[in-house]
C-alpha cells in the first residue's frame, strides 16, 4: 500500500517537474541559432541530423530550439 502511494507521489512530482521545465523553456528559432553559433543552414540541419541539437518545437514550417541546447552547441562547436 505504501509503495503504491509512493509511486503516485513520484509520478505526480515528475509530471509537475516536466510542466515547470516546459513553462520556463526559452525557445530560439533557426535564424537566431545560425547567427549566434555562426553556422550556415546546411550545417545546422547536419548537426540536427547527427544529434548534436534537437528541435524542441515546430510551428508553421519554423524550427525552434531550446536555449540551453543552443548554448551547449555554441560552446562545443566554437570551443
Secondary structure by P-SEA (a helix, b strand, c coil): caaaaaaaaaaaaaaaaaaaaaaabbbbcaaaaaaaacccaaaaaaaaaacccccccccccbbbbbaaaaaaaaaaacc
